[in-house]
């Protein structure tokens, strides 16, 4: 029995017999070995046996304010006592209205129309559907296609999955929604092989990558392309930041061809980069933002699609309806938690904390570059990827079989056993991803680096 009198054996058996875990490969280990997390406090989580781990991924890029924040739980309880549920289907409730106004006041440009969802994938789905209907409403019905980047992840609903650029995730569910087109991403570490042009500076590669979007629009036909979906810092593949000038060039291209620029900020919004939204970090104004995760710091599910005023115009005259919605979109409890979470952001200056500590986090992780297995450290804010290589000089990566043995066969479990919860990922080249709660500082960075150094050294010795 644990301290809270949880029957360990019965809980683990319940998970083994009845719980279907997400994105989990079964059969490779005893199900009773499934980690069972029972509580969190600050930057740490605790398993059912009482062992403590540093949460190096903020749950799943979510728990910005850290675990165990009583004020967020109290905001949920207070709202649930007052109004636990009401939909936004032709009706409203105060917390959704207040939150929409607050978000509109913090977004770049005129993005001031907030459509609430239950999560990030639904927000992406909403953005694509709005793009299609908007162009129909303004007399351009053939504009329906979406351009997104290779290896990029945008969600699991059929539309969002179609936009996703990870073939292995898509193949089991084909045929998917037609009209999704892929372009190169902004991985400057692999720029030579991606572009075929050796020696480009980050600025040159950014221009080249953005111009691939223009070429794709031209190849598909500008009259058929509705939107371009991009993350401020691309998650899958290992935290690809945009090269200087990339988003400015992308904005020019989208304006030239009357294509909507959608900033998918499900991970990057709400402080992950040290700003509330990606446009502030990288100086661009999109036509839509999709967001979720950090909006409530994970204390209640919530997402949103935030649109510019011109996208709302066709729906203002009473003739056009956006026939789309979700039962739990704008849930009163979630909206109350989001408001309390944003209060906490302001009170504790979490954005300033991340901005101040970003150089420290980067420098701490870059100490790992002295290891032969570490090829690149990249990212922004509190969102970093460490790419693993077989040869630092040639940047030779691992084969699929080697990656399987390295990441799933050793590293994921070894890192967790050493007290660090993070992500060892091979959606692209093998990487370790880190996105700790925004309350973390130099002490937690040093702990992350120490554990990584030990485990990466062991991994290299096993090769």
C-alpha positions as CSV (number, residue, x, y, z in Angstrom):
1,X,0.0,0.0,0.0
2,X,1.2,3.5,-0.7
3,X,0.9,6.5,1.6
4,X,-2.6,7.4,0.2
5,X,-3.7,3.8,0.8
6,X,-3.8,3.0,-2.9
7,X,-3.8,-0.8,-3.5
8,X,-0.8,-0.9,-5.9
9,X,-1.5,-4.4,-7.2
10,X,-5.2,-3.8,-8.0
11,X,-4.5,-0.5,-9.7
12,X,-1.7,-1.9,-11.9
13,X,-3.9,-4.9,-12.7
14,X,-6.8,-2.5,-13.7
15,X,-4.4,-0.7,-16.0
16,X,-3.2,-4.0,-17.5
17,X,-6.7,-5.5,-18.0
18,X,-8.8,-2.4,-19.0
19,X,-6.8,0.7,-19.8
20,X,-5.9,1.3,-23.4
21,X,-3.0,3.7,-23.4
22,X,-2.5,6.3,-26.1
23,X,0.4,6.0,-28.6
24,X,1.6,2.9,-26.8
25,X,3.1,-0.2,-28.2
26,X,1.9,-3.3,-26.4
27,X,3.6,-6.6,-26.0
28,X,7.1,-5.3,-25.6
29,X,7.1,-5.4,-21.8
30,X,5.1,-6.6,-18.8
31,X,2.1,-4.3,-18.4
32,X,2.7,-4.3,-14.7
33,X,5.8,-2.2,-15.5
34,X,3.6,0.6,-16.8
35,X,4.6,3.8,-14.9
36,X,1.7,4.9,-12.6
37,X,1.9,8.6,-11.7
38,X,-0.1,9.5,-8.6
39,X,0.7,13.1,-7.8
40,X,2.8,16.1,-8.7
41,X,4.4,19.0,-6.9
42,X,6.1,21.9,-8.6
43,X,8.4,20.5,-11.2
44,X,8.2,17.0,-9.9
45,X,6.0,14.0,-10.3
46,X,5.7,10.9,-8.0
47,X,4.8,7.3,-9.0
48,X,2.7,4.8,-7.2
49,X,5.7,3.5,-5.3
50,X,6.7,6.9,-4.0
51,X,9.6,7.6,-6.4
52,X,10.2,11.2,-7.5
53,X,11.0,12.3,-11.1
54,X,11.8,15.6,-12.6
55,X,9.0,16.4,-15.1
56,X,11.2,17.4,-18.0
57,X,8.2,17.5,-20.4
58,X,5.6,19.4,-18.4
59,X,3.4,16.4,-18.7
60,X,3.1,16.7,-22.4
61,X,4.2,20.4,-23.0
62,X,1.2,21.3,-20.8
63,X,1.9,22.0,-17.1
64,X,3.3,25.5,-17.5
65,X,2.6,26.6,-13.9
66,X,3.8,23.4,-12.4
67,X,2.0,20.7,-10.5
68,X,-0.1,21.1,-7.4
69,X,-1.2,24.7,-7.8
70,X,-4.1,24.9,-5.3
71,X,-5.5,28.1,-6.8
72,X,-6.2,26.4,-10.1
73,X,-8.0,23.5,-8.4
74,X,-10.0,26.0,-6.3
75,X,-11.0,28.0,-9.4
76,X,-12.4,24.7,-10.9
77,X,-14.3,23.8,-7.7
78,X,-15.8,27.3,-7.4
79,X,-17.0,27.4,-11.0
80,X,-18.3,23.8,-10.8
81,X,-20.5,24.8,-7.8
82,X,-21.8,27.8,-9.6
83,X,-22.3,26.4,-13.2
84,X,-20.6,23.1,-14.0
85,X,-21.6,22.9,-17.6
86,X,-23.4,24.8,-20.4
87,X,-22.7,24.6,-24.2
88,X,-21.8,27.5,-26.4
89,X,-24.4,26.5,-29.0
90,X,-26.3,29.8,-29.5
91,X,-25.9,30.5,-25.8
92,X,-23.0,31.9,-23.7
93,X,-21.7,31.9,-20.1
94,X,-19.6,34.6,-18.5
95,X,-16.3,32.7,-18.1
96,X,-16.1,31.9,-21.8
97,X,-16.9,35.5,-22.7
98,X,-14.3,36.9,-20.3
99,X,-11.7,34.5,-21.4
100,X,-12.3,35.2,-25.1
101,X,-11.9,38.9,-24.4
102,X,-8.7,38.3,-22.4
103,X,-7.2,36.2,-25.2
104,X,-8.2,38.7,-27.9
105,X,-6.3,41.4,-25.9
106,X,-3.1,39.4,-26.0
107,X,-3.0,38.1,-29.5
108,X,-1.1,39.8,-32.3
109,X,-2.9,42.0,-34.9
110,X,-6.7,41.7,-35.1
111,X,-7.0,38.1,-34.0
112,X,-9.9,38.7,-31.8
113,X,-12.5,36.0,-32.5
114,X,-12.1,33.0,-30.2
115,X,-13.7,29.6,-31.0
116,X,-13.2,27.2,-28.1
117,X,-12.5,23.5,-28.4
118,X,-11.7,20.6,-26.1
119,X,-8.1,20.4,-27.2
120,X,-5.4,21.0,-29.8
121,X,-6.4,18.5,-32.5
122,X,-9.9,19.9,-32.5
123,X,-8.5,23.5,-32.8
124,X,-6.5,22.4,-35.9
125,X,-9.6,20.7,-37.3
126,X,-11.6,23.9,-36.7
127,X,-9.0,26.1,-38.5
128,X,-9.1,24.0,-41.6
129,X,-12.9,23.8,-41.7
130,X,-13.1,27.6,-41.2
131,X,-10.5,28.2,-44.0
132,X,-12.6,26.1,-46.4
133,X,-15.9,27.7,-45.5
134,X,-14.5,31.2,-45.5
135,X,-13.3,31.0,-49.1
136,X,-16.6,29.5,-50.2
137,X,-18.4,32.4,-48.5
138,X,-16.2,35.0,-50.3
139,X,-16.7,33.5,-53.7
140,X,-13.5,31.3,-54.0
141,X,-14.9,27.8,-53.5
142,X,-12.0,26.0,-55.1
143,X,-9.6,27.1,-52.3
144,X,-9.5,24.1,-50.0
145,X,-6.0,22.7,-49.9
146,X,-3.5,23.0,-47.0
147,X,0.3,23.1,-47.1
148,X,2.2,21.9,-44.1
149,X,5.8,20.9,-43.3
150,X,7.5,17.5,-43.4
151,X,7.6,15.6,-40.1
152,X,5.3,18.2,-38.5
153,X,2.6,16.9,-36.1
154,X,-0.8,18.6,-36.1
155,X,-3.1,16.2,-34.3
156,X,-5.1,12.9,-34.6
157,X,-8.6,13.9,-36.0
158,X,-8.8,13.0,-39.7
159,X,-8.3,16.5,-40.9
160,X,-5.5,17.3,-38.5
161,X,-3.9,14.0,-39.2
162,X,-4.0,14.7,-43.0
163,X,-2.1,17.9,-42.3
164,X,0.4,16.0,-40.2
165,X,3.7,15.2,-42.0
166,X,4.6,11.9,-40.4
167,X,3.8,9.0,-42.8
168,X,3.9,6.3,-40.1
169,X,1.1,8.0,-38.2
170,X,-1.1,8.4,-41.2
171,X,-0.8,5.0,-43.0
172,X,-3.0,3.0,-40.7
173,X,-5.9,5.4,-41.2
174,X,-5.8,6.0,-44.9
175,X,-7.6,7.2,-47.0
176,X,-7.5,10.5,-45.2
177,X,-8.8,14.0,-46.1
178,X,-7.5,15.0,-49.6
179,X,-5.8,18.2,-50.3
180,X,-2.8,18.2,-47.9
181,X,0.6,19.1,-49.4
182,X,4.0,18.8,-47.8
183,X,7.0,21.2,-47.9
184,X,10.5,21.1,-46.2
185,X,10.8,22.1,-42.6
186,X,13.3,24.5,-41.0
187,X,15.8,21.9,-39.7
188,X,19.0,23.9,-40.4
189,X,21.1,21.2,-38.9
190,X,20.1,19.0,-41.9
191,X,19.9,21.9,-44.4
192,X,22.5,20.5,-46.7
193,X,20.7,17.2,-47.3
194,X,17.2,18.7,-47.3
195,X,18.0,21.5,-49.8
196,X,20.8,19.9,-51.8
197,X,22.6,23.2,-51.5
198,X,25.6,23.0,-49.1
199,X,26.8,25.7,-46.7
200,X,23.7,27.9,-46.5
201,X,23.5,30.3,-43.6
202,X,20.4,30.1,-41.4
203,X,19.0,33.2,-43.1
204,X,19.6,31.7,-46.6
205,X,18.0,28.4,-45.6
206,X,15.0,30.2,-44.1
207,X,14.5,32.0,-47.4
208,X,14.9,28.7,-49.3
209,X,12.4,26.8,-47.1
210,X,9.8,29.6,-47.2
211,X,10.2,29.8,-51.0
212,X,9.3,26.1,-51.1
213,X,5.9,27.1,-49.8
214,X,5.5,29.6,-52.7
215,X,6.5,26.9,-55.2
216,X,4.0,24.4,-53.7
217,X,1.2,27.0,-54.0
218,X,2.2,27.7,-57.6
219,X,2.3,24.0,-58.4
220,X,-1.1,23.3,-56.8
221,X,-2.6,26.5,-58.2
222,X,-3.2,29.5,-56.0
223,X,-6.9,29.2,-56.7
224,X,-6.9,25.8,-54.9
225,X,-4.8,26.6,-51.7
226,X,-6.6,27.8,-48.6
227,X,-4.0,27.8,-45.9
228,X,-0.5,27.1,-44.7
229,X,-0.2,25.5,-41.3
230,X,3.1,25.9,-39.4
231,X,4.3,25.8,-35.8
232,X,6.4,28.7,-34.5
233,X,8.9,26.0,-33.3
234,X,8.2,22.7,-35.0
235,X,7.8,19.9,-32.4
236,X,8.2,16.6,-34.2
237,X,11.7,15.9,-35.4
238,X,13.1,17.7,-32.4
239,X,12.3,21.4,-31.9
240,X,13.1,23.2,-35.2
241,X,13.1,27.0,-34.6
242,X,12.5,29.3,-37.6
243,X,15.6,30.8,-39.2
244,X,15.7,34.6,-39.2
245,X,13.3,36.1,-41.7
246,X,11.4,32.9,-42.3
247,X,8.0,34.0,-41.0
248,X,8.3,37.4,-42.6
249,X,8.9,35.8,-46.0
250,X,6.0,33.3,-45.3
251,X,3.7,36.2,-44.5
252,X,4.6,37.9,-47.8
253,X,4.0,34.7,-49.7
254,X,0.6,34.0,-48.1
255,X,-0.5,37.6,-48.8
256,X,0.6,37.4,-52.4
257,X,-1.5,34.3,-53.1
258,X,-4.4,35.1,-50.8
259,X,-3.6,32.1,-48.6
260,X,-4.3,32.0,-44.8
261,X,-1.3,31.7,-42.5
262,X,-2.3,29.4,-39.5
263,X,0.1,29.4,-36.6
264,X,-0.3,26.1,-34.8
265,X,0.7,27.0,-31.2
266,X,-0.8,24.1,-29.4
267,X,2.6,23.6,-27.8
268,X,4.2,27.0,-28.3
269,X,1.6,29.4,-26.9
270,X,1.2,30.5,-23.2
271,X,4.8,30.9,-22.2
272,X,6.6,27.9,-23.7
273,X,8.7,30.3,-25.8
274,X,8.7,33.1,-23.2
275,X,5.9,34.9,-24.9
276,X,2.1,34.5,-24.8
277,X,2.0,33.7,-28.6
278,X,4.6,32.8,-31.2
279,X,4.1,36.0,-33.3
280,X,5.5,38.0,-30.4
281,X,8.6,35.8,-30.3
282,X,9.3,35.8,-34.0
283,X,7.6,39.0,-35.2
284,X,4.8,37.9,-37.4
285,X,1.0,38.1,-37.4
286,X,-0.9,35.0,-38.6
287,X,-4.5,34.8,-39.8
288,X,-5.4,32.1,-37.2
289,X,-3.8,30.7,-34.1
290,X,-4.6,27.2,-32.8
291,X,-3.8,26.6,-29.2
292,X,-4.5,24.4,-26.2
293,X,-2.3,22.7,-23.5
294,X,-0.7,25.6,-21.6
295,X,-4.0,27.6,-21.7
296,X,-5.0,25.9,-18.4
297,X,-1.6,24.5,-17.5
298,X,-3.4,21.1,-17.9
299,X,-5.7,21.6,-14.9
300,X,-8.7,21.2,-17.2
301,X,-9.0,20.3,-20.9
302,X,-9.3,23.3,-23.3
303,X,-8.2,24.5,-26.7
304,X,-9.1,27.3,-29.0
305,X,-8.9,28.6,-32.6
306,X,-8.4,32.3,-32.7
307,X,-9.2,34.1,-36.0
308,X,-8.7,37.5,-37.5
309,X,-11.7,39.7,-37.8
310,X,-12.0,39.4,-41.6
311,X,-12.5,35.6,-41.2
312,X,-15.6,36.3,-39.1
313,X,-17.0,38.9,-41.5
314,X,-19.0,36.4,-43.7
315,X,-20.8,35.1,-40.6
316,X,-22.0,38.5,-39.3
317,X,-24.9,39.1,-41.6
318,X,-27.1,36.2,-40.6
319,X,-26.9,34.3,-43.9
320,X,-23.9,32.1,-43.1
321,X,-23.5,29.7,-40.2
322,X,-20.3,28.0,-39.2
323,X,-21.9,24.6,-38.6
324,X,-19.2,23.3,-36.3
325,X,-18.7,22.9,-32.6
326,X,-17.9,20.6,-29.7
327,X,-20.0,19.7,-26.6
328,X,-17.2,20.7,-24.2
329,X,-15.8,23.6,-26.2
330,X,-15.6,26.6,-23.8
331,X,-16.5,24.5,-20.8
332,X,-17.3,26.8,-17.8
333,X,-14.9,25.0,-15.5
334,X,-12.1,24.9,-18.0
335,X,-12.6,28.6,-18.8
336,X,-12.5,29.5,-15.1
337,X,-9.3,27.5,-14.7
338,X,-7.8,29.3,-17.8
339,X,-8.6,32.7,-16.3
340,X,-7.0,31.7,-13.0
341,X,-4.0,30.3,-14.9
342,X,-3.5,33.6,-16.8
343,X,-3.8,35.5,-13.5
344,X,-1.0,33.3,-12.1
345,X,1.1,34.0,-15.2
346,X,0.8,37.7,-14.6
347,X,1.3,37.5,-10.8
348,X,4.5,35.4,-11.0
349,X,5.7,36.9,-14.3
350,X,6.2,33.5,-15.9
351,X,6.9,35.0,-19.3
352,X,9.7,37.1,-17.9
353,X,11.0,34.2,-15.9
354,X,11.3,32.1,-19.1
355,X,12.8,34.9,-21.1
356,X,15.4,35.5,-18.4
357,X,16.3,31.9,-18.0
358,X,16.2,30.8,-21.7
359,X,19.9,31.5,-22.2
360,X,20.8,29.6,-19.1
361,X,18.7,26.6,-20.2
362,X,20.3,26.6,-23.6
363,X,23.8,26.9,-22.2
364,X,23.2,24.1,-19.7
365,X,22.0,21.8,-22.5
366,X,24.8,22.8,-24.8
367,X,27.3,21.4,-22.3
368,X,26.2,18.1,-23.6
369,X,27.8,18.9,-27.0
370,X,31.0,17.5,-25.7
371,X,29.5,14.0,-25.8
372,X,30.2,12.0,-29.0
373,X,26.5,11.0,-29.3
374,X,25.1,14.6,-29.2
375,X,25.0,16.3,-32.7
376,X,22.8,19.3,-32.1
377,X,21.0,21.3,-29.4
378,X,18.2,23.5,-30.7
379,X,15.0,25.2,-29.7
380,X,13.7,28.3,-28.0
381,X,12.3,29.3,-24.6
382,X,11.7,26.2,-22.5
383,X,11.4,24.0,-25.6
384,X,14.5,22.1,-26.7
385,X,15.6,19.1,-28.7
386,X,18.9,17.2,-28.5
387,X,19.6,15.3,-31.7
388,X,21.6,12.1,-31.4
389,X,24.1,11.0,-34.0
390,X,26.6,8.2,-34.7
391,X,29.2,10.6,-36.1
392,X,29.4,14.2,-35.1
393,X,31.6,15.1,-38.0
394,X,29.5,13.7,-40.8
395,X,26.2,14.0,-38.9
396,X,25.5,10.3,-39.7
397,X,22.2,9.3,-38.0
398,X,21.1,5.9,-36.8
399,X,19.4,3.2,-38.8
400,X,15.8,2.3,-38.0
401,X,17.0,-0.8,-36.2
402,X,19.6,1.1,-34.2
403,X,17.2,3.8,-33.3
404,X,14.7,1.2,-32.1
405,X,17.4,-0.3,-29.8
406,X,18.7,3.0,-28.7
407,X,15.5,4.8,-27.9
408,X,12.9,2.1,-27.0
409,X,15.3,-0.6,-26.0
410,X,17.3,1.5,-23.6
411,X,17.0,5.2,-23.4
412,X,13.4,5.9,-22.6
413,X,13.4,3.5,-19.6
414,X,16.9,4.5,-18.5
415,X,16.1,8.2,-18.4
416,X,12.9,7.5,-16.4
417,X,14.7,5.1,-14.0
418,X,17.3,7.8,-13.5
419,X,14.6,10.2,-12.4
420,X,13.9,12.2,-15.5
421,X,10.6,12.2,-17.4
422,X,11.1,13.5,-20.9
423,X,10.7,12.2,-24.5
424,X,13.1,10.1,-26.5
425,X,11.6,10.4,-30.0
426,X,12.4,9.2,-33.5
427,X,9.7,10.9,-35.6
428,X,12.5,12.0,-37.9
429,X,16.1,11.6,-36.6
430,X,16.5,10.4,-33.0
431,X,16.1,13.2,-30.4
432,X,15.6,13.8,-26.8
433,X,12.9,16.5,-26.2
434,X,12.7,18.7,-23.1
435,X,10.0,21.2,-22.1
436,X,10.0,21.6,-18.3
437,X,7.4,23.6,-16.4
438,X,7.9,27.3,-16.7
439,X,8.6,27.6,-13.0
440,X,11.9,25.8,-13.4
441,X,15.3,27.5,-13.1
442,X,19.0,26.7,-13.1
443,X,18.8,24.1,-10.4
444,X,16.4,22.0,-12.4
445,X,18.4,22.6,-15.6
446,X,21.5,21.2,-13.9
447,X,19.6,18.2,-12.7
448,X,18.3,17.6,-16.3
449,X,21.8,17.9,-17.7
450,X,23.4,15.6,-15.1
451,X,20.9,12.8,-15.8
452,X,21.1,13.2,-19.5
453,X,24.9,13.1,-19.4
454,X,24.9,9.9,-17.4
455,X,22.4,8.1,-19.6
456,X,23.7,9.4,-22.9
457,X,27.2,8.2,-21.9
458,X,25.8,4.8,-21.2
459,X,23.9,4.8,-24.5
460,X,27.1,5.5,-26.4
461,X,29.0,2.8,-24.6
462,X,26.2,0.3,-25.6
463,X,26.5,1.1,-29.3
